[in-house]
Amino acid sequence: MRKYDVPIALLLSGCTTPVAVASQKIPAGPDPAALAQAVSRAADQVKGCYRSPKLNRTARQIVTVLHVSYTADGNLATSPVLVRQDGVTEQNSVYAGQMARAAIEAVERCVPIHLPPELYEGGWSEFDLTFSPRGLA
């Protein structure tokens, strides 16, 4: 499977944690607008499955980025991978694991995602999701 670099800047609000999609690269072929819409739909689905841990305000400064990879039928091809966490400080570092776990559980809880199979090879199979409780990505 290929990883693409599509300039997608989606910050999806809702409940408590917006989900953003990182940049991906698109080869010649699929319609970039259709691909962007498919990836946005995936983020919307995952956002609906997020359950924010009951933590203090400093923990909510932690932004978690996961790399996700799906099969054509919308199931996870591999376990979500923690790419990085931003906003981790000495005061909130004890909560970083819980914030990462909540993001991973949201991705796992939301399978299968429902996306157009014809765009699977076009790029929606693999992308990064950003979980940002403070509303920034």
FENPESUL-V772756 format. One record per helix or strand. SS is the DSSP state (2 for helix, 1 for strand). FROM is the first residue (numbers start at 1). TO is the last residue. If there is no record, write none. Layout:
ss = [SS:SS]
from = [FROM:FROM]
to = [TO:TO]
This chain:
ss = [1:1:1:1:2:2:1:1:1:2:2:1]
from = [5:10:18:25:32:59:63:76:81:93:117:126]
to = [5:12:21:25:47:61:70:76:86:109:124:132]
